[in-house]
Amino acid sequence: MNELRPFYAKLALYTTLIGLVYYVSGSVRPSILTHNWFPFMVILFAGLTALFHVGLVRSGKKGNQVFVRYYMGATTFKLFLLMAVIIVYAFFIELDTRSFIIIFFLLYVIYTSFEVSYVYSKLSSMKESQKASEQQDGPPSEKG
């Protein structure tokens, strides 16, 4: 659980920043980017990102193949889940659907870029530490 704390702290800061920008820009923001359900959308994306990351950490401990399979499967599942949310909203609620979909898409891009950048930075640091440990151990011996 200790390795999740930095991610959750950054996610909380990121989410707070998104909320602040949204509410501070209220008077200059175009009406198409205004929706009453914005707080619920942010909570949905932050929650999914947090849950997704727990799975990433757990799968990363089981090896590279498990990590890649989890990442691809979870990303696909999350995409279908979010599409279902949009479809349900569009067909059953129908209040300002265009605004909802635009904001939803923007939040998807924002949170996905956060998630990918965090995972990429972690993978890069893992590769660097692996290279450093290989250099200290010396080159692998050749079998003749």
N, C-alpha and C positions, 0 to 999 in steps of 0.2 A: 504493500500500500504506500510505502514511502516514495517509490519512484513515480507515483501518480500525483503527488502533491504539487510539484512544479507545473505540471500540465494543467491541473485544476486551477491553480493560482493564475496562470496566464489566460485560461479560458474565462475565468471570472472577470479579470481585468478587461479582456477583449469584449465580453458581453456588456459590461458596464459602459465601455467606451462607445459601443454601437448604440446603446440606449441613450446616452448623453448626446451624441451627435444627432440622433433622430429627434429628440425633444428640443434641443437648442435650435435646430434648424427649422422648427415648426412654422415660423412666420415667412421664411423664404423658400421653404420646400414646396415643390409643385403638388397640387392636390392629388395627382395620380399616385404620388408616393406617400399618401396618408391613408391609414386604415386603422379602425378601432381595434382590430385583432393583432396589431403589431406586437404587444407584449407577449401574447400567447405564442406567436410565431417564433420570437426570440427564445422563449423558454423551450419550445420544441426543439429548435436547432441546437441550443446549448446542451440540452439533455441527451439528444441523440449523439452529439459529438463526444460527450463524456462517456456514455455507454460504449460507443464504438472504440474509444481509446482503451478502455479496460480490456476489451477483447484483444486489441492489438498487442498490449503488453503481455497478456497471458500467452497468446500464440507465438510471440517473439521468443519466449523462453523455451518453446518446444522445437525451434529450429526454423531455418529459412523457408523451407517448403510449406510448412504449416502457416507461417506468417503470411506468405504470398497468397495461399489459398484463402485464408481468413480475410485478408484485405480485399481481395477480389469479390468473394462471396458477400461479405458484409456491405461493401459499397453497392453492389447490385441490389441487395435486399433493401438497403436504405433508400436507394433511388426509387424502387417500386413502392415502398411505403410512402414516400413523399409525393409520388404521383397519385397514389390513392387518396391522400389528404386533399390534394388539389381537385381531383375529380369529385369527391364527396362534397367539398365546399361548393364547387361550381354548379352541381346538379341539385343539391338539397338546400343550400343556404341562399345562394344567389344574391347576396348583398354586396354590391361594388366588386364584382368578381375580377374585373380587369386590374384594379388596384391591388387586390389580394394576390393575384398571380404574379404581378410584377415585383412586388415587395418580397414575396416568397422566393422567387427566382434569385433576386439580389442577395437575400440572406443565404440561400443555398451556395451561391458562388463565394460569398464572404467566408462562411464557416468551412466550406470545403478547402478553400485556399489556406485558411489557418491550419486546418488539420494536416493537409499535405505538406505544408512548409515545416510544421513541427515534426512530423514523421521523417521527412527528408533530412532535417538537421540532426535528428537522433541517429538515423542510419549512417550519415556521414561521419559523425563522431565515433560510432561503433567501428566503422571501417578504419578510421585513423588509429584508434587504439589497438585494433587487431594488427595493423601494419607495424605499429611501434613494437608490439610484443613479438612479432615474427622477426623483426630486425635485431632485437635483443637476443633472441634464441639462436640466431644465425640461420643460414640457408639450410633447407632440409637436405639430409644426406641422400646421395644417389645409391640405389641398390644395383649391384652389378650382376 
